[in-house]
Amino acid sequence: MQVHDIDAALDAGGVTNQAAKAFVKQWAAHLNPANVEVVSAADDKRLVSEALTAGEIQEVAGGRFFARSYSKDTARSEERTFVATSNPADKGTYNNWADSTEIKAKVEGLMKDGMAGKTMYVLPYLMAPPDSVLKQWAAGIELTDSRVVVLHMIRMARVGAAYINDLPDQSNFVRGVHVTGDLDDLQQGTPYDKRHFVTVADERLLLHYGSSYGGNALLGKIAHGLRQASYDGWASGGFLAEQFMLIGIRDKQTGRTYHICGGFPSASGKTNLAMMHPPAALADRYEVHFFGDDIAWIYVDPDDGKLYAFNPEYGVFGVAKDTNEVSNPNALYSIGENSRALFTNTAYHPGLKDVWWEGRTKEYPADLSGWEDWRGEPISARPAEKQRSGNNGDEWAHPNSRFTTNLANVPNISPEADDPKGVPIDAIIFGGRVREREPLIRAIRGVAEGVYDGLTLGAEATFAAEGKEGLLRYDPMSMRPFLSYPEAKYAEHWLNIVGQAHEKPVFAHVNWFQRGADGRYIWPGYSENLRALLWLLDFASGKAIGEESPVGVLPKESELNLEGLDIAPEDLDRLLSIDYERWRAEMTNREELLRQFEGLPDAIWQAHRDMAKAFE
């Protein structure tokens, strides 16, 4: 493609930023596309029409759409994801560090001529509310050869040339290059795997090769919004970028809104909590406002000394599995008719133009005819015993099937969602999935103690997954797959940022997943989780005093608002107590975890020793 043709395409797309133009031309020369096209959110309808015509997506009734990814390209791949810098001191336990000079040469070689015969889509985007105080870290450009990736990005980020044209420093944007590659010839999962998803953090450069799905391809989301932003926040000393949900709880009686953010490992209830609505008995008094379910950028405002947070994303990339009217009615509304939602790897019915996933309804669809599983294979062609078994491998939808929708479609979106300052944070919570040891909620006194709790966050492994049933897969701050610099420095940065706040948030740990001897969940969860958070806010304000324990302050039964909730007394006793024997074993496991993080701040070790001593 000739340089003057690229210039014409950039001019037609409204790009005036000279550094952006140079970036596009540099990579066009390397990738050799047939065409270059600058896109904005205004192009969505045209791009959808083109994708439908090309068979890249299918129609879903009500102005929605469906896509399938390649069968070996259905989720993030941690072992093929790298953080690269020029400094070996940036290597951490979990960040899969690589030397930037070496890995850049390798990936650039794999990408050479990788867009030959294709269109290079140029997506200028912003990962922040317009005029955000952290705007200088939020602008980016993604180059991609996938029209479906473009459609996802339009739903997940603010997309348009204006977001990069008005930068005070025209070169200050994250540079992202995504090349799908030949998905049939990448040798996924073998020693010769060609996939590379690289964040060159000290150059603010993202090089992703060998996928067209999710966090591997939507570079604004995880690669920029978490890995790169986390590194930027540390290198600048100015902010935190965390895999956190962010909500507001409005007390209609007092008129005050409280804000809570927090981290939850996979399958620990984060999206359902972020989108929850109050239980019926409390709905007259409280509202829950949604900001985001996946990322929060956090900083201290120098003027008032408060800790603030905002969601840098513009949409929701939610797991479809088990999303239904009971677990998350707000999510279902957000992907309803006229939402222009995009479903990926669910079951699909071309005739009905409908989608289905496990947990969408209590029973599988009664009539199998016409239904195709996530691979596109007819359900009715399966052996009878595999049609509705629900067993691993027999699912209609992939377990990581997704829906992508814009934040504006979420019915309880906060009226403050686009506030460029963000919102002040009253509480930071962590929550894993633990069946016996963890109580419903425990408040944590002190910043170092709260950061220590986040560093030792985890969810119970299964025997099949880890070979250590009952032990945790530790996931510090729920950031294990997204850490971009060493854990000890990460802990120090947390202490520094939160320590700057004149008004410290209260920390807490929650657990919705305690089980009885019969295997049932003893806490009803979902909307009822609001009750635990209301107690935490009462504790923070001094209205509740709780009961001291070695792991924090537990609610007294009389302090929990249980109006309208039918729960057995013995279950409530279990939820508001701790298992001392299991906690003692947990302290030994935590010691082993922390010793992996060389150079941890003394304050973290002191918090650990104090808790361990309390169990003696």
MARSEVO-783004 format. One line per field, with one value per residue (C-alpha): x, z, y. Coordinates in steps of 0.5 Angstrom, whole numbers, plus 500, padded with zeros to 3 digits. Each point is the difference from the previous one (the first is absolute). Example, Ala and Ser with C-alpha at 12.3 -4.5 7.8 and 13.67 -1.06 7.14 Angstrom:
REM MARSEVO-783004
xx [525  502]
zz [516  498]
yy [491  507]
***
This chain:
REM MARSEVO-783004
xx [500  503  501  496  494  501  501  493  497  502  498  493  500  501  507  504  505  507  503  494  500  508  498  495  504  506  496  496  507  502  493  498  493  495  497  500  493  500  493  496  494  496  502  497  493  504  506  494  497  507  501  493  501  507  497  505  494  492  494  496  493  499  506  506  505  504  507  504  508  505  499  507  499  495  503  506  507  504  506  500  499  507  502  506  505  507  502  500  498  493  500  494  498  494  501  503  506  504  505  497  506  499  493  498  505  496  493  502  502  494  496  504  495  494  495  501  494  496  498  504  494  503  496  502  497  500  500  497  494  501  504  502  506  504  498  508  500  494  501  501  500  499  502  496  498  494  493  497  505  498  493  502  505  494  496  505  504  499  502  502  505  498  503  507  500  500  505  505  506  498  504  497  496  500  502  497  501  495  501  496  504  499  496  500  508  502  501  496  502  506  507  500  494  501  495  503  496  506  499  507  498  506  499  492  500  495  502  494  501  496  493  493  497  499  505  505  498  496  506  497  497  505  506  499  495  504  507  502  496  503  507  499  496  506  506  496  499  493  495  497  497  497  495  494  493  497  493  496  495  495  496  494  498  506  502  507  504  505  506  503  505  503  504  497  504  496  494  499  494  503  495  494  502  501  494  495  494  497  496  493  500  505  498  496  506  506  502  507  503  505  506  504  501  507  505  501  506  501  504  500  497  505  495  496  504  495  501  496  499  496  499  504  496  494  497  499  503  496  500  494  500  495  497  493  494  502  507  501  493  504  505  494  497  506  501  492  497  503  506  505  503  505  500  506  500  493  496  496  493  501  492  498  506  501  505  501  505  500  496  497  493  499  499  503  496  494  501  507  499  504  504  508  505  506  504  494  498  493  498  495  505  503  499  494  504  504  495  498  505  503  507  506  501  493  498  496  504  507  501  504  494  499  496  502  496  501  499  494  496  501  494  503  506  502  498  508  503  503  502  507  502  498  496  503  501  497  502  505  498  503  496  502  496  501  495  502  505  498  494  495  504  505  503  507  503  506  503  506  495  495  506  502  493  500  507  498  493  498  495  500  503  496  504  499  503  506  501  499  493  498  506  500  502  503  498  503  495  497  505  505  499  501  505  506  505  503  495  504  500  493  498  505  496  493  503  502  494  495  504  500  493  497  494  502  495  498  502  496  500  494  498  493  502  500  497  496  502  495  503  495  502  498  499  495  505  498  496  501  507  498  499  507  502  495  503  507  498  497  506  504  496  500  492  503  505  500  504  508  503  507  498  497  493  494  493  495  494  496  504  498  494  496  493  497  505  498  507  501  503  505  502  501  504  505  500  502  506  506  504  506  503  499  503  506  502  498  505  506  498  500  507  502  497  503  507  499  500  507  500  493  499  501  493  497  505  498  492  501  504  495  494  504  502  492  499  505]
zz [500  498  505  497  500  508  501  496  505  506  497  499  507  503  503  501  505  496  505  499  492  501  504  495  494  504  501  493  497  505  499  493  500  494  503  506  503  506  504  506  503  495  495  504  496  494  502  503  493  497  505  499  493  501  504  506  505  500  501  507  501  503  496  503  497  501  499  500  502  497  505  502  502  505  506  503  500  506  498  493  503  502  503  497  502  499  507  503  507  498  500  505  502  496  494  495  499  493  498  495  495  499  500  496  494  501  499  495  496  501  498  494  494  505  497  492  496  506  503  506  504  504  507  504  507  507  506  505  500  496  503  506  505  497  493  498  501  497  492  496  493  498  493  498  494  504  498  506  505  497  502  507  501  498  506  505  499  497  493  496  497  504  506  498  496  506  504  503  498  493  501  507  498  501  494  499  494  499  495  500  496  497  506  496  500  507  504  506  506  497  502  493  502  495  504  504  504  502  504  499  506  500  493  501  494  499  495  500  495  499  502  499  506  507  504  495  494  504  501  504  505  504  496  501  505  505  498  497  505  506  498  498  507  503  496  501  507  499  500  500  494  503  498  504  500  502  503  503  506  501  506  498  507  501  493  501  495  502  495  501  495  501  497  499  496  495  501  507  498  498  494  504  506  495  497  506  502  507  503  500  507  500  493  503  503  496  493  497  495  495  497  498  501  498  500  505  500  507  502  506  498  502  502  505  501  499  496  494  494  493  495  494  496  496  500  503  497  505  501  497  504  506  498  501  503  507  500  496  497  499  495  496  500  497  494  499  493  497  504  494  505  497  502  499  501  502  497  494  496  493  499  507  500  507  505  506  505  506  506  495  502  505  495  493  494  499  492  498  493  497  506  499  505  501  495  495  500  500  507  497  497  507  503  504  507  498  498  507  504  503  501  498  492  499  501  495  502  501  508  498  495  500  499  498  502  501  507  498  499  507  504  507  497  504  499  501  496  495  506  497  508  501  507  507  503  507  500  496  500  498  499  499  499  507  502  507  503  498  504  496  501  505  500  500  504  497  493  501  503  494  495  503  499  493  498  504  496  496  499  501  495  498  500  493  498  505  504  506  502  506  499  496  494  502  496  503  499  495  496  499  492  499  505  496  505  506  506  505  497  498  508  501  495  503  507  497  496  505  506  496  501  506  501  499  498  504  497  501  497  498  498  497  500  506  500  505  501  494  495  500  500  507  498  494  497  494  502  507  500  501  507  502  496  504  507  497  499  507  503  496  503  507  500  501  504  499  503  500  497  498  493  501  502  499  500  506  498  503  495  494  496  499  499  495  500  502  503  505  506  500  493  502  506  495  495  506  503  498  500  504  498  493  501  503  494  496  503  498  493  500  503  494  495  503  500  492  500  502  503  503  504  507  502  496  504  506  498  499  506  504  497  501  507  502  498  505]
yy [500  507  505  505  495  499  508  501  494  504  506  497  497  507  499  506  497  500  495  496  500  498  494  498  501  496  494  500  499  494  497  501  501  501  506  504  503  504  498  504  498  503  495  494  499  500  495  496  499  499  494  497  500  497  495  502  501  498  503  499  503  507  503  496  496  493  498  493  501  494  494  501  507  501  503  504  496  501  496  504  507  504  506  503  505  502  499  493  503  501  492  498  493  500  505  496  505  500  504  505  500  493  499  506  497  493  503  505  494  496  506  502  501  497  505  498  500  503  506  504  503  506  501  506  499  503  496  505  505  506  505  495  502  494  501  501  492  498  502  494  498  492  498  493  496  497  504  496  503  507  498  498  506  505  497  500  506  508  499  506  504  506  496  501  506  505  497  505  495  498  493  499  494  492  497  493  495  494  495  494  495  494  497  493  500  503  493  502  497  496  502  504  504  507  504  506  505  505  507  503  504  505  502  500  495  495  494  494  495  493  502  503  499  504  503  497  505  506  503  506  496  495  502  507  501  495  498  507  504  497  501  507  501  497  504  506  499  503  495  492  496  494  495  502  501  507  502  505  499  505  501  503  502  504  502  498  495  496  497  493  497  493  494  493  494  497  496  504  504  507  501  498  505  506  499  498  503  501  494  502  501  505  503  506  503  498  500  497  504  497  503  493  493  499  506  506  505  503  506  506  507  505  505  496  494  495  494  500  494  500  494  502  495  502  493  493  494  495  492  498  493  500  507  500  504  498  500  507  503  507  496  497  507  502  495  501  502  506  500  498  495  495  493  495  492  499  495  503  499  503  499  503  505  498  499  495  498  496  503  505  496  494  495  499  502  495  500  498  501  506  501  500  500  505  496  500  493  498  498  495  496  498  494  500  500  506  504  503  497  506  497  502  500  500  507  504  506  501  501  506  503  507  506  507  506  507  503  505  493  498  503  502  503  506  507  501  495  505  505  502  500  493  499  500  493  498  493  495  492  494  493  493  494  496  495  499  505  507  503  504  507  502  507  502  505  504  501  495  495  501  500  493  497  502  497  494  499  494  495  493  495  494  493  499  507  501  493  503  500  506  504  507  502  506  506  507  505  496  502  494  500  507  502  504  501  496  499  503  507  499  499  506  504  498  503  506  502  498  503  507  500  505  496  492  495  494  494  493  493  497  493  498  492  497  493  495  493  498  504  506  507  503  507  502  505  504  506  498  502  507  498  499  506  504  498  502  507  500  497  506  505  497  498  493  497  493  494  500  494  498  502  506  503  495  503  498  497  506  505  496  503  493  503  496  494  493  497  494  502  495  503  507  497  497  506  505  495  498  493  501  493  502  507  497  496  506  504  495  500  508  500  495  505  506  498  499  508  502  507  501  506  499  502  494  495  503  500  492  499  504  495  494  502  501  492  498]
***
